[in-house]
Amino acid sequence: MATIAINSSLGDGRHYWETVTGSDVGAELILPKGGAQIAIHVTGTFGDTLTFQGTIDGTNWFTLLTGPGGTAVELTAAGYAEVSTAVYAVRPSAGASISDVDVYIRAVA
């Protein structure tokens, strides 16, 4: 398990974690104060579940939901999700059998 650095070179509120593999987690992306709308786009070779997590305290992580009482943000193939959230930070978390995925995110306050 490794912590994958976040790359912010895309600009305009876009960031990405590249080559996320089995049991990796992404470094936290701190969101704007007051919350954000985030768009998540994932590509690559799966074989397991990629879960998107959030934290309020910066220590304890939980699975993000698409809305109050909504569906967990978990992908088993290339795909897209949108989440409106007021958490402090977000990150991807890879299942043990993830082969190689790239995770792109855009956060808009």
C-alpha positions in Angstrom: 0.0 0.0 0.0 1.3 3.4 -1.0 0.0 7.0 -0.7 -0.2 8.4 -4.2 0.7 12.0 -4.6 -1.9 14.3 -6.1 -0.9 16.3 -9.2 -2.4 19.7 -9.6 -0.7 20.6 -12.9 -4.0 20.5 -14.9 -5.1 23.9 -13.4 -8.7 25.3 -13.3 -9.6 23.2 -10.2 -8.5 19.9 -11.9 -6.3 17.4 -10.1 -5.3 13.8 -10.6 -3.8 10.7 -8.9 -1.9 8.6 -11.5 -1.2 4.9 -11.4 -3.3 3.9 -8.3 -2.8 0.2 -7.7 -3.8 -2.5 -5.2 -4.6 -1.1 -1.7 -3.2 2.4 -2.5 -4.8 5.6 -1.2 -4.5 9.0 -2.7 -3.0 11.9 -0.8 -5.8 14.1 0.5 -7.2 16.9 -1.7 -8.3 19.6 0.7 -11.6 21.2 -0.6 -12.5 24.9 -0.4 -14.1 26.1 2.8 -17.8 25.8 2.8 -17.8 22.7 0.6 -17.6 22.0 -3.1 -19.2 20.3 -6.0 -16.7 17.6 -7.2 -16.6 15.7 -10.5 -14.7 12.4 -10.5 -13.6 10.6 -13.6 -11.7 7.3 -13.4 -10.0 5.3 -16.1 -7.7 2.2 -16.2 -7.6 -1.4 -15.4 -9.7 -2.4 -12.4 -10.2 -6.0 -11.1 -11.6 -4.6 -7.8 -13.4 -1.5 -6.4 -12.1 2.0 -6.2 -13.9 3.9 -3.4 -13.9 7.6 -3.0 -13.5 8.8 0.6 -14.0 12.0 2.6 -12.9 13.2 6.0 -14.1 16.0 8.2 -11.4 15.8 10.9 -8.4 14.9 8.6 -7.9 11.6 10.3 -11.0 9.4 10.0 -12.1 8.5 6.4 -15.5 7.3 5.3 -17.0 6.4 1.9 -18.6 9.5 0.2 -22.2 9.3 -0.9 -23.8 10.8 -4.0 -26.1 12.8 -1.7 -27.8 12.5 1.7 -28.8 8.9 1.9 -27.4 8.4 -1.6 -25.3 5.7 -3.3 -21.7 5.1 -2.2 -19.1 6.5 -4.7 -17.6 3.2 -5.6 -16.4 2.3 -9.2 -15.5 -1.2 -10.5 -14.9 0.1 -14.1 -14.0 3.3 -15.9 -16.7 5.9 -15.0 -17.8 9.2 -13.7 -19.5 10.5 -10.5 -20.5 13.9 -9.1 -20.7 14.7 -5.4 -21.8 17.8 -3.6 -20.1 17.8 -0.2 -18.9 19.9 2.7 -16.1 17.6 3.9 -12.6 18.9 4.6 -10.8 16.6 2.1 -11.3 13.7 -0.3 -9.2 10.9 -1.7 -9.4 7.6 -3.7 -8.9 4.3 -2.0 -8.1 1.2 -4.1 -9.2 -2.3 -3.4 -6.5 -5.0 -3.1 -6.8 -6.2 -6.7 -6.9 -2.8 -8.5 -4.3 -3.1 -11.4 -3.7 0.5 -12.5 -6.2 3.3 -12.5 -5.9 7.1 -13.0 -8.3 9.3 -11.0 -9.2 12.8 -12.2 -11.1 15.3 -10.0 -12.4 18.8 -10.5 -13.6 20.7 -7.4 -15.7 23.8 -7.7 -16.6 25.9 -4.7 
